[in-house]
């Protein structure tokens, strides 16, 4: 059984540095096809440098590398910040993904009522997905991936 692996480079500061870890941590999907990692946003690089119109700030290097080594029906990448206590919406994160073909996708809010960033990819290509989790202000986040196993 092949697994989806996530190489993580979670940054512990808000200063714009690269990874605080010399070796990225690797997560493997659980039997239900999910993985989750906690972290803190780092970065002063405008996300629009990677994709015009993308808002927020990211680190120079990606926070995660998600590798697909087998075809799957879908891939969902999502970041969730902590609930805001002083306003009606949670922290404002942004998600930037570089696809295996080198193109980028960006999301600030999954929908008009879901203020957390989420990118859904149908029939994702085999290869490496480079993921940046950025923010407008709040540094904490929880990143999750889900991809159902291929049908037998």
Phi and psi in degrees as a GROMACS rama.xvg file:
@    title "Ramachandran Plot"
@    xaxis  label "Phi"
@    yaxis  label "Psi"
@TYPE xy
-87.7393  148.733  UNK-2
-120.079  157.28  UNK-3
-87.5171  126.25  UNK-4
-110.828  144.567  UNK-5
-121.045  116.935  UNK-6
-89.1302  124.06  UNK-7
-110.683  142.681  UNK-8
-132.362  77.4192  UNK-9
-79.7772  129.907  UNK-10
-101.227  132.632  UNK-11
-92.8632  -1.05552  UNK-12
-124.389  169.578  UNK-13
-109.592  27.3422  UNK-14
-102.323  -0.689464  UNK-15
90.3544  7.95139  UNK-16
-75.8308  167.211  UNK-17
-73.7146  -162.767  UNK-18
-59.3339  142.467  UNK-19
-82.0604  -9.67615  UNK-20
-106.481  133.822  UNK-21
-71.9888  -34.5527  UNK-22
-121.551  122.331  UNK-23
-60.2459  143.146  UNK-24
-79.8196  146.22  UNK-25
-113.289  127.912  UNK-26
-107.294  144.331  UNK-27
-117.013  140.329  UNK-28
-58.2817  138.318  UNK-29
-71.8495  174.206  UNK-30
-57.2049  -28.051  UNK-31
-84.4635  3.55226  UNK-32
84.3168  22.5785  UNK-33
-124.124  160.337  UNK-34
-150.05  152.069  UNK-35
-145.821  143.032  UNK-36
-143.101  137.906  UNK-37
-93.7047  154.041  UNK-38
-169.564  -175.627  UNK-39
-131.17  136.192  UNK-40
-70.1052  142.622  UNK-41
-140.058  134.15  UNK-42
149.408  145.414  UNK-43
-124.959  4.90956  UNK-44
-79.1852  125.347  UNK-45
-61.6831  129.458  UNK-46
-60.9193  -24.4165  UNK-47
-65.6105  -14.0369  UNK-48
-67.7753  -26.9324  UNK-49
-90.1629  -36.7697  UNK-50
-147.308  117.565  UNK-51
-54.4069  133.575  UNK-52
90.332  -8.92142  UNK-53
-79.1468  128.452  UNK-54
-94.7463  164.52  UNK-55
92.6261  -174.737  UNK-56
-127.693  142.235  UNK-57
-132.341  171.665  UNK-58
-80.674  166.758  UNK-59
-64.1068  -42.9883  UNK-60
-104.8  155.153  UNK-61
-64.9642  153.76  UNK-62
-81.0013  -29.9514  UNK-63
-140.225  152.994  UNK-64
-125.027  118.751  UNK-65
-104.934  118.323  UNK-66
-108.423  123.308  UNK-67
-101.507  123.856  UNK-68
-113.884  5.71382  UNK-69
-145.818  151.5  UNK-70
-67.7985  135.381  UNK-71
-129.763  158.158  UNK-72
-72.2478  -28.0241  UNK-73
-160.049  165.494  UNK-74
-143.04  125.573  UNK-75
-117.814  126.032  UNK-76
-115.615  127.913  UNK-77
-145.915  140.625  UNK-78
-122.838  139.362  UNK-79
-129.373  126.396  UNK-80
-91.939  168.047  UNK-81
-66.7768  155.541  UNK-82
-63.9058  141.066  UNK-83
-84.8639  136.485  UNK-84
-96.4869  -15.7247  UNK-85
-109.84  7.03035  UNK-86
-153.806  162.17  UNK-87
-74.5326  -9.26283  UNK-88
-116.493  155.187  UNK-89
-72.5335  178.547  UNK-90
-54.4091  152.469  UNK-91
-102.168  99.3132  UNK-92
-102.56  164.639  UNK-93
-133.635  146.483  UNK-94
-123.185  127.885  UNK-95
-123.359  132.376  UNK-96
-129.308  129.345  UNK-97
-96.9168  120.245  UNK-98
-76.5258  163.661  UNK-99
-55.6977  -26.203  UNK-100
-84.0908  1.15115  UNK-101
94.1741  -8.58737  UNK-102
-80.8768  164.481  UNK-103
-118.858  151.578  UNK-104
-129.859  149.268  UNK-105
-140.307  146.192  UNK-106
-148.3  137.756  UNK-107
-105.605  -42.7277  UNK-108
-136.763  128.123  UNK-109
-61.6345  -34.1242  UNK-110
-160.713  179.38  UNK-111
-63.3489  -21.1892  UNK-112
-112  -9.2276  UNK-113
-113.897  103.814  UNK-114
-86.204  8.87121  UNK-115
-95.9541  143.527  UNK-116
-76.3466  141.756  UNK-117
-151.342  137.06  UNK-118
-125.361  123.447  UNK-119
-109.344  131.188  UNK-120
-124.528  121.541  UNK-121
-87.4076  136.142  UNK-122
48.0196  59.6173  UNK-123
-62.5871  144.024  UNK-124
-69.8931  148.298  UNK-125
-68.2682  137.664  UNK-126
144.123  -164.595  UNK-127
-105.219  132.171  UNK-128
-109.036  118.661  UNK-129
-93.9207  127.314  UNK-130
-122.385  128.538  UNK-131
-111.837  133.962  UNK-132
-110.574  117.533  UNK-133
-121.235  -176.335  UNK-134
-156.075  165.9  UNK-135
-93.2424  -28.6643  UNK-136
-159.87  -35.4498  UNK-137
-91.704  123.331  UNK-138
-83.6718  -17.7344  UNK-139
-87.3859  147.095  UNK-140
-157.475  166.799  UNK-141
-127.886  125.19  UNK-142
-108.547  135.715  UNK-143
-135.842  153.492  UNK-144
-132.109  140.414  UNK-145
-140.225  137.372  UNK-146
-154.931  108.974  UNK-147
-61.8802  144.436  UNK-148
-61.0586  153.292  UNK-149
-62.807  150.12  UNK-150
-72.3213  141.449  UNK-151
